[in-house]
Each structure stands twice: as structure tokens, then as C-alpha cells.
């Protein structure tokens, strides 16, 4: 059937035009191909048919142009989508990193906010219940941050002999160290240094001053 | 208590020349310091009931310029500080003799003086001084002792201390310890809360010299047997380490800096070893370091605190403080067998024990009714007696002749040094004119 052939032909022309539009080098060939196809049709058919074919070719040309525009838009959209996706990923990564840093910062601040001084009774190195929360906090931070390390500075009040007080200060430092190790802190993250009665916080000579001086100070070397 | 009189006639001849030359050398070394710090001031607070009256006449000097120091006043102050003598005021003296032929015993008897010291100062060829002295028994009307000392141009006070030593020995039979020194730690919290100094001064508090200054604690000075070096603990690296420093040259060496405690150095009687406390093996234990071979030997093994080592006179035992029985007490370990025995049983806090030169008395810190006192335990009789009644007394250090114990206490809320005789009868305070002073260590004899 003539019309069947014609429509087939037109479709072929549109396809060719579309393919040409889609190809990167087809910018100049798309309309030319349609015109050539129409020209062949003119040679083989009647004028009316030819007219119809020319119109069809024109329509095909317009469709091709449209298709070309569509295709270009599609490529652009795809690229944009990819770029958007990449950016989103980057943003997400950055956000995640920021979150980690923030969490680390928060954890560090939380560790810093914990009590850093543990007080003791006279001639005692027993850790009193009231300091366990703070010590647990330090233990959690230290076990989650293997690069962190601390010095436990042991101190005594001025009563008693100086070298005995050095040993007493160390015993207090060791008591805190053992507590932290039991909570999961690596022994390598802890150093105990005793200052005995040599570095009092309070220079007074009464029981209030003494109770301030019997202490272990937790000092972070690395967070 | 009366001083014991020497019965035999003392030597009249001057001391051998070689001794003078040796003294001169020692003095030149000891006194060639440039940086002098402020002095300590001695206040005698208690003496014996009946001190022996003695007169020390101003020493004759015929040089052009007045002497920097009054040698007779140095001797006067030394003898008074012993608590056993009461010296006659110059304004009451009827004459100032400096030669035997000018001494009129009757004049001195009239002033109720029992003993008389005269002397003169002469210049030496090397620009220093020579001091001649004579000691007389006024009641018997006869000379007891005479002697001569010489030293450099800055040694006048030291020469005076040598005269004091000779006079004291002639009258008591006990070697004098006036020409010795004390090392101590000073801190001035008002000036700077982290200001620490190690100083060395003459036994009478004069001629204080800075050995070390730090913004971290300095502790536990200990003299070498020849009194030329100090071992001490310094926290200058924020951790304790044991150092040995030559006090004349200032040259020093870091001996030990293990992880943990590095403390309480104590020189052995033969001078070749250093006892110390290390906690490198877990907790405070006593070790002995051979200074020649550098070999380190662990002496104690106990989970309790073992600290404050101090040598027996023969160097075969080490006394130490341990809470192995629950509370701190003094123990003694025999070095070759490792045998440990407890020495103190009275009270629940006895620490920092050390022995007198004859090994008879154990001097320590003892707590009674929450107060810390200096106490002495007679090892022959086993009795303990308190030497001080003040609180927070610590760091006792015995003079090389066993006569006095220097220690640190508190007065008006600050640390001062004080001394008490081994019988508790004589006391004096040595406040610093600035800051706080503590941890005195009495030197051995200087020669």
C-alpha cells in the first residue's frame, strides 16, 4: 500500500533525523537527510504525494529539531543530576565529618567538664563513691580514644614525713589508675606521678586546707 | 648538766703546719662562692639549767684595716648556741689580754668566769689569716689548750668555728661540730607559689649559698661523706629524678629517673653507695646503687610502702619506714641476709629514722595525739622520749657529733628550721628572713 510505504518512509525519515540529532556529529546532516529522503520520494511518486512528502519532511525536520533540543536537554539534565548527586554526596561526607569532629569535640568537652580532682580521706587511698561518675566518664573517653593519655598526679597533705607522703601520693594515684584500668582503659594511657605534700593547693594549716590537698589530679597529655 | 672537764693537760704546741695547709686548701675550695643569699638568724630559746660561764676576749688584730668578721664573737655565739655555755659580755671584762703573760686569773675569777679564751689574728703571706688561740681554766689558774688555724681571706668565720670546735672538745670531750654546714630547701610562696631553692649555709646560718633554683619541688638533700656533694630529688622535668651535685663546682649528674618514685637518696658511710626509693617495680621499695659499678640492688620486697632509707654506722644495715604492719613504723634490714626487724613499737606513726654517730640513739618523727614531734629512742634501753613539743615537726638531721638535731617546724604558719640537743635540754630556732625553709640536712665534718 502506497500510504503504508509512505508512512514507513516518513517514520524512517524521522528516525534518521532523530538519530542524526542524537549523534554528536549529526547537527548538519539531520535536515539534509530528510530533504534527500523527500527528494527520492519526489522522483518516485506523484506531485500530490510529493507535496505531502515535503510537508512530512518538513514535519520530520521540525520533529528532529525538537528531538535534538530534547536530547540536548536530556544530556544536560543527566549531567546536572550527576553533578547534583556528587555535590550531595560531598556535602553529606562533609557533614558526616563535621558530625564526627563535633562528636569528638563534644566528647572531649564532656571529658574536660568531668571532675579532674579526686579527693581522699586522711591516710587513705580508697576512692569514694562520689567520684565514680567522673572516673567512669574519664574511663569511657579514654577507652574510646586510644590516642588519649593522662597523668595522675598524687598529692598528700602536709602532715607526716615528706618522703612517706610521696609514697602515699603514689598509692592514691595507683588507686585511681587501677579503677580506670578495670573500666577498660589501657594501662599504657596512664602515668602516675606523686608530688607528695610538695605542691599544696591550699597553703593553710587546718583540716579544711588539708582535705583540699589530699587529692589526685587527672591531667590529659593528649585528648 | 655540767660539761665534763678534760683531766689531762692539753697540748700546748701549735697544730702541725700540714694541717694548716690542708685547712687552707679546704677553705679556699669551700668558700670560693660568688652568689651569697640572705642568712638565717639564730634565736636561742632554751639552754641547760646551769651553763658554764666562759669569757671569750676580743682577738688581737694589728692590721691597718678593720677585720670583716669578729672572730671572738663567732666563737662566743657558737658556744652559746650549744646551750652549755654562757659567755661573759665584753662590757664587763676588766682587760682584753691576748698573750698568756697578760692573763690575771684573779680578775676572771672575780667575774665568776670558769674558762677563758684569748687569741690573735695575724695576716698570712698568701693574703689570708692565721688565728692563734689559748684556753685557760680560770679556777685552776692554768692553760688547757692552745692551737693555730689558717685560711684564706674569706675564711675568718670558718677559722672562728675551728676555734669553737677545739674549745668545745677540750671542755666536753666531744668533738665540736661548729665548722660544719647545713643544706636546706627554701620556698617563698608569697613571692612566687612555685619558687624552690636548694641552699647550703654554715651551721650557724651564715654564708647561705644557692645550689639550685627551680619552679618545681626540690626534696631530700643528702650529704656525701666528704661533704663535697649533695644528692637530692628535683621535679624540674615535672617528674622526680635523683641528682648528685658538687657544691663547689656546681657540676651535677642525674643519677636515676625511672617511671614513678625516685626519692630519698642516702649516702652510705663508705661513700660508695647511694640508698634510694624507687617504685619502678610497682610500689615504693628501697634500692642500693653502687656508685662505682652502677649496679642497682633491690633491698626490700613488700606491697606496703618502704621508704626513707638511712644507713647504720657500719653500713651493714639500712633503717627505713614501712607501713607493712598497717601504720608507718621504723624497720631495719640487714643487707647481706635480707633479715628485717621492727625497731619502733610506741605510737602509731614513727617515720624517717636515723642514727646518731655512735649508733646508740634513733632519731625520728613520731605522732602523738595528732601532733608530729621529733623523738629519740635509746636503742640500748628501748625507751622513746619526745625532744620537741611543737606540732608538724619533721626532717630531723643529726649533727656529726651527735650533740644536736636540726629539724623543720612551723612558727606563725610558716616553715622554719630549729635545733634541739639530743637530751632535749637545748633549743634554738633558725628562722629565715624571707620565705619558708625546710628539710635541713646537717653535713658530716668538713675534713
Interface residues (C-beta under 8 A of the other chain):
Chain A: X158 X159 X160 X161 X162 X163 X164 X166 X167 X168 X170 X171 X174 X191 X192 X193 X194 X195 X196 X198 X199 X203 X205
Chain B: X189 X217 X219 X220 X235 X238 X239 X240 X259 X260 X261 X263 X264 X277 X279 X283 X284 X305 X307 X308 X321 X328 X349 X351 X352 X365 X367 X372 X392 X394 X395 X410 X413 X439
